Amino acid sequence: MPGIILFDGTCAFCERSVRFIATRDPEGYFRFGASQSPQAAALLGSFGTTRESTKSIILIEDGELYLRSTATLRIARRLTWPWRLAGALLVIPRPVRDAAYAVVAAVRMRIAGRSNACEIPPPEIRARMI
């Protein structure tokens, strides 16, 4: 079963991250969905949570839901070399990792701006959307 990554569909940084992941995931393990979509809401509801309560990148893998730095580093472990090495950072205590994640999350809109929500993803990503 593929891993599912839910991302903020209004964030250009997040959309670029999806492109980054997709190009470094040659086996096509990950599927993607905007966290604002009805499909994402249904998935999150099955875990007893909502997009508003998570405020994070979300990874659903092997029946588990992962957030923030844990999601990011678990994703990295599945990517091509050398990106998979980042998965080793999972040994750092989660509060420390999540503090670093929070810094990036706080400035992501300033870094990349808002997304053009009408933009159609490239075919290789569109085929992997939930």
N, C-alpha and C positions, 0 to 999 in steps of 0.2 A: 504494500500500500504506500502511495507517495506521501511525502511530507507536504503540508499545506502552509503557505506563508500568507498571512493577512497583513496588509500594509495600509497606510493612510493614503487614500486615493486622491487627496487634495494637496499632497506634499510632493514637490518636484524631487526633493532629496530621496524620498521613499521610492518614487518611481524609478529614479536612476539606480537605486539599490537593487530593485527587481531586475533591471537590465543587467547589472553587474553580476548578480547571482545566476541569472539564466544563461549568460554566456560562459560561466565557469562551472556549470552543471551539465556536462555533456551527456550524461545518462538520462537527463530529464526527470530526475527524482522529484523535484519540487513542482507544485502547482501554486498558482497565485490568485489572490482575490483582494479587492478593495474592502477594507474593514467596514465601509459604509453600505455594502451591498446586502440585499435580503438573504443571500446564501450565507454570507459571513455571520449575519445576525442569527440565523438558524444554527449554524455550527457552534457559535459561542454560547447560545442558549442551551445546547446539549451539554455544555460544561458548567452551566449555572452562572454564566457571566455575560457581560455586555462590552461592546467596544468602548463605551464611555468609562466603564470601571477599569479597563485595562490600560488605556492610553499608552500603547506600546506596540512595537512589532510583535506579531503573534506567530508562533510556530506550533502546529498541531502535528504530532508525530507519534506513531505507535500508541494511539489512544490517550496521549498525554498532551497537555497544553503548556507551552513554555513562553515566557515573557522576557522582555528587556534584554539584558546581556546574555542570559542563558539561551534565549532564542537565537540571538545573533551568533553566538559562538557554536551552538549546535548546527546552525546552518553552515558556518565556515568549515566545520569538520567534513562536510559532504562535497566541498568544492575542490577544484583542481589545485595542484601544487602551485605556489607555496601557501595559498590562502588557508588550506586545511590546517596548517600549523597553528593558526589562531585558536583552534579548539583546545589547545593545551592550556590556554588562559582560564579554562573552567576550574582549574585548581585554586585560583584566587577566590577568596571568600565572596559570596554573592553580594553582600552589601557594598563592598569596595567596587566590584565590577559594575553594579547598578548605579553607583554614584557617577562613575565615568560615563555610563550610558545616558544618565540624566543631563549631563552637561551638553552632550551632542544633541540630544532630543530638544533641549531648550533653545538651541540656536539653529536648528535644521532649516526652518523657514527663512531665516536671515541668510543662511549659506546658499540655498538654492531657490528660494522663493516658492510661490504657489504653483500648483500644477495647472496645466491646461486640461481641464476635465474632459473636454471634447476630443482630445487627441486620441487617435486610435493606435494601440500598441502594435509594434511590428509583428508579422505573422508568427514568428517563432515563440513569442510570448503569448500572443492571442490564443494560440492552440493550447496553451497550458493554463489558461484562466479557468477558475471555477464558476 
